[in-house]
């Protein structure tokens, strides 16, 4: 039996081992396919081991969904900083963590050394995680080498 755990900094209301086993069971009973809709359907009965992972009060769930929509909206907004026709748009807001988690303008982050370092460090971590996920793909060796070069250069600057 596989050992399941959760990603760091992710909060779930069910033990990872229980969730992993149940998700695998759902997948196997659906010809190897697993969708969020299947998971919600399986979790709906109160006796389901996944039931506690979801908010079943529709008024609370609706408010939570609006928070998800707001995050999606914030992440969807981009800004064009140059009027040139070939100007590359950049996202307008970036997620940061200081006293609390929130978004602020990319312009503000780029002008604040501490915030910029935080965002660069998170980006490098995400690149490292992505690299681990796809490390067996030799076609991406050039990308992996570039990631390694940036991390090495950043290490010298620190």
N, C-alpha and C positions, 0 to 999 in steps of 0.2 A: 504494500500500500504506500503510495507517495506521501511525503511529508509536505504539508502546505503551510505557508506563512503569509503575511501581508507585506505590502510595500511599506517602507519607512514613511512616517508622517501621514499615513492613511488611517482614518478611523472607521472601523466597521463595527456593527453591534452584534456580531456573531463571531465565534472563534474561527480563525482562518482554516483550521483543519476540518471543522464541521462544514464550513462553506465550500471548501475545495472538494470534499467528498461528495456533497450534494450536487454541486455544479457538474461534476464528472458523471454522476448518475443521470442527471437530466440530459446531458450530452449523449450518453450511451443509449438512452431510451428514445432519442430522436435522430437515429442514424448518423451519429457523430457530429450533429449540429447543435449549437448553443446560441440562443438569442436572448436579449434582455426581456422580451415579451414572454418567453418560456419560463424564465426565472421568476418573473412577477407572478405568473399563473401558478407556478409550483409553490411559491411562498405565501400565497393568499390564505390557505387554511391555517388556522391557529396552531395546529399540531406540526406544521412544517418546521424543520430546523432553521429555515431561512426567514420565517415570519418576522422575527424580531429585528431583522436587518432593514425593515421598511417602515415608513410612517403610513399607517392605515387611516388616520383621521384625515378626511378629505380637506377640511379647512386648513389644517397644518401643512398637508402635502401640497396644496395649491400655493400657499405662501412660499414654501420651499422651492417649488418649481419656478416661481417668479424670480427668486434669487438666482437660480440657475440661468434663467433667461437674461437677467441683468448682467451676470458675468459674461455670458455669450455676447451680449450687446457691447460691453466695454471692450472685449477682446476683438470685436469686429471692426471697430473704428480705426481708420488709418488717416494719416495726414501727409499731404504733399508739401514738402518744404521749399520746393523750387518750382517756378512757373514753367520751366522748360518742358516741352512735350515728352521728353524721354526721362523725366525725373522719376526716381524710384520712390513710391510711397512707403512710409514706415508706420508702424502701429503708433497710435496716439498715446496710449496708456500702457504701463507695464506694472506687473504685480511686484510688490516689495513687502518685506517684513521688517518692522522695527518694533515699536511697542505693540503693534497689532498688524495684522495682514490687511493690506489695502492696495489700491492702484494709485499711481501718480503719473504725471505726464513724462514721456520719454525725454523731453527737453529738460525737465527738472532733474531727472536721474543722470543724464549725461553731464550736467553742470555740477553735480555733487559727487566728489571723489568716493565717499563711503558707499553711497547708493549705487554708483556705477560699478564699483568693485563687487558689490553684492550681486548685481544682475549678471556681470561677467562670470562670476564664480558659479552661479546657478546654471548659466548657459553651458559652461564647461562640464558641469555635473550631468546635465541632460545629454550632452554629446557623448560623454563616457558611458552613460546608461544605454544610449542608442547603439553605441559601438559594441557593447557587450551583447546586446540583443541580436546583432547581425554579424558578429565577428567571424562566423563560418563562411560568409560570402566573400570569396577572394576578389570578386569584381569590385569591391569597395576598398581595396587595399590602399589606393591613392588617397581616398578620403580619410582613412584611418591614419595614414602617415601625416596628413595635414593637421589632424586633431592633435597628434602627438607633438608635432612641431610647435603648435600654438601653446600647448600646456607647458612645454619645456621653456619657451620664451617667457611665459607668464611667471613661471617659477623663478627665473633669473631676475625678473623685475620686482618680485616681492621682497 
